[in-house]
Amino acid sequence: MSARPVPRPGVLAIEAYVPGKSKAPAGVKVHKLSSNETPLGPSPKAMEAVRANAETLALYPDGTAGALREAIAAKYGLDPARILCGAGSDELLALLTSAYIGPGDEGLFSQHGFLVYRIAILAAGGTPVVAPERDLTADVDAILAAVTERTKIVFLANPNNPTGTYIPFDEVKRLHAGLPPHVLLVLDAAYAEYVRRNDYASGLELVATSDNVVMTRTFSKIYGLAALRLGWMVGPAHVIDAVNRIRGPFNVNAPAIAAGVAAIHDDAHLSAALAHNDEWLPALTREIEALGLKVTPSVGNFLLIHFPQEAGRTAADADAFLTGRGLVLRRVEAYGLPDALRLTIGDAEANRLVVEALGLFMRA
Ligand SMILES: Cc1ncc(COP(=O)(O)O)c(C=O)c1O
């Protein structure tokens, strides 16, 4: 018998998720480029919806998030009964994991995959299994080779964070075709809106035609509502039913529901955010490469920049140098990428300052 309460096995094996920093030395203007938030901010319509909601904060929200599910369904041509909203897609990833994984079960994801998968699997008492990547990109053959009879979920972030890489939809279909039917394929499409590639699809078509595929989406990135914690998933009725049984009855708050409805209808804001990314993603890639740094080709709203292992020029050195100038990027050692920093595409001022500072750093 233990002298104090002891968490379940696995819990203390979790390295708690470390969010992107937002601090720099006093007196320096901070540009937070560490959490893949949009530099355009939220839709003005979403802000108005949140203000209007202040009047009714004493009331519980609609526990079904009905208005938001209807709005999402209308936008994507989905059945609202197959949609479930969550407090960020993080919550949905955790709920899916605890519904399908228990002690003795395995959850599978790729080498540099989003860290929340590992945390969710360990929290559920399961075993994380990692499939190697090729060129910092998910490798379908490696994932399939890692499947065992204990595998319950395969997570695929497409595009992936922090690498910014993606696999074409044909590859996603090949992954699905190779999985046993009892394995749930979770397509995490947090950055889908940013992708401009003809061979990419978020996978809604696969969700619609399969009994073991779900997709998670977020309002935190291109929609600029990260503070409200709002995400959604779409999947087969039996998966939605299972997750509905274990979620909190009011897991999504009322301002978030109202803001989500407003944001999803604001096409102009979405187009502006996309146009900004379309301009800066290639421009920053080019300009940073021109400084002699390697940049992984990204389809998201962020870039993975690789630094030499040479003293004075390492990722840690660069991080300190940039932070000193108020430019806060993300270290990614926890993803097995100690020599890289992740840069979120910021506003024009921040982007120019990053290029300038990296130039000074490389010439120092
Ligand atoms: C790949 C990926 N999935 C999911 C999320 C979680 O987003 P949220 O919980 O804000 O919806 C993130 C956030 O950074 C992400 O990068």
The ligand as a MOL file (V3000), in Angstrom:
LIG
                    3D

  0  0  0     0  0            999 V3000
M  V30 BEGIN CTAB
M  V30 COUNTS 16 16 0 0 0
M  V30 BEGIN ATOM
M  V30 1 C -1.3160 19.1110 -35.8210 0
M  V30 2 C -2.1080 19.7590 -34.7540 0
M  V30 3 N -3.2330 19.1690 -34.3530 0
M  V30 4 C -3.9990 19.6980 -33.3840 0
M  V30 5 C -3.6510 20.8670 -32.7670 0
M  V30 6 C -4.5060 21.3360 -31.6140 0
M  V30 7 O -5.1830 22.4730 -31.8970 0
M  V30 8 P -6.3730 22.9780 -30.9920 0
M  V30 9 O -6.4700 22.1200 -29.7730 0
M  V30 10 O -6.0540 24.3780 -30.7010 0
M  V30 11 O -7.5940 22.8060 -31.8720 0
M  V30 12 C -2.4900 21.5300 -33.1350 0
M  V30 13 C -2.0780 22.7700 -32.4530 0
M  V30 14 O -1.0020 23.2720 -32.5740 0
M  V30 15 C -1.6970 20.9610 -34.1590 0
M  V30 16 O -0.5640 21.5400 -34.5440 0
M  V30 END ATOM
M  V30 BEGIN BOND
M  V30 1 1 1 2
M  V30 2 1 2 3
M  V30 3 2 2 15
M  V30 4 2 3 4
M  V30 5 1 4 5
M  V30 6 1 5 6
M  V30 7 2 5 12
M  V30 8 1 6 7
M  V30 9 1 7 8
M  V30 10 2 8 9
M  V30 11 1 8 10
M  V30 12 1 8 11
M  V30 13 1 12 13
M  V30 14 1 12 15
M  V30 15 2 13 14
M  V30 16 1 15 16
M  V30 END BOND
M  V30 END CTAB
M  END
